[in-house]
Amino acid sequence: MGMTELSFRLKDLENKGKHIDCALAAELVSDALSDMDVDVDHSALHLTAELSKHNVTVLCDGTLTGEIRLPCQRCLGPAQVDVNQRVHTVFVPPSSSLAASDGEASRQEDDEDVDDVDYAHHDGETIDLLPIVREYIILAVPITVYCNEDCRGLCPLCGADRNQGECSCQPVGKLSPFSALRDVKL
């Protein structure tokens, strides 16, 4: 495995932690949100975190901040998603069971809820933050993305953006699921 900017050697974390303060590559954002048509030219994410080694586990605690531009789900116009996602992961060796390291992690946490801790594995020599950062990017995007909360969307008949003004289409009444039965002759 080659070293990337988000890979760190365990022996470098022995006596001191590692402070991470870096802008994430546009390719990482594009890859993480590949099915969402992200506008990478208007998206920027920044990772600030601390890595600290405790025996065989490594704690990564920090924040993922920035903006992601995605299409609005109602009108397809640009929608800005502000990101302020906590990054909190305990890396354990591959031979450790996650349940066994849970006790150690809970001793490391003072007043925090242990349920907020995510677990990942390191290979015994390096910590690779790329997979977990990718996961945190995906988790930072809400289920629904709108350009604004009162977006009126597109007209279902002509496709005009109803935020720009009214179209000349007549409103269609709601179709009943039983409307097809109206024409059945008995």
C-alpha positions, 0 to 999 in steps of 0.5 A: 500500500502506498502512502497518501497524504491521509496515511500515517505511520504508527511509529511516528505517533509513538510519543506524540500525536499528529495534528492534521489540518488539510484541504481535501482533494476535489477527487476525494469529494467527487469519488465519495459523492459520485452518484450525486452529480457534485459540483467539485469546482464550487465544493471545498472540504477541510479536515482538522483532526488530532491523531493520538496513539494509546497502546495498540489503538489510535484515536482520530478526533476532529472536524470535517468542515466546508461546503458541497454544491449539489443539484436541488432535488426539486428544481435541479438548480445549485444547492449549497450544503454546509458541512460541519461533521465531527470525525471521531474514530478509534483504529484497532489492530486487525487481530482485535475484536471491536468489542474487546477494544470498546472497554479501552475506548470508553476509558479514553472518553471522559464525558462523551457518549461511547455510541458516538465512536466509530471503529476501524482497523489499522494494518499494524504499521499505518493508519489510512484515514482515506476510507473513513474520511470518504464515509464521513463525507457521505454521511455529511450530505442530508437525505434531501438537498434543496436550494432553499426550503420553500423551493417550488420545483419544476412544473411536471407538465412543461418543466419550467422552474416555478421559482422563476415564475408561474408557467401557463400550464393548468394545474392537474387534479390529483389522480386517485389510485381507483380512477381506472375503475371508473370506466369499468362496466359491470 
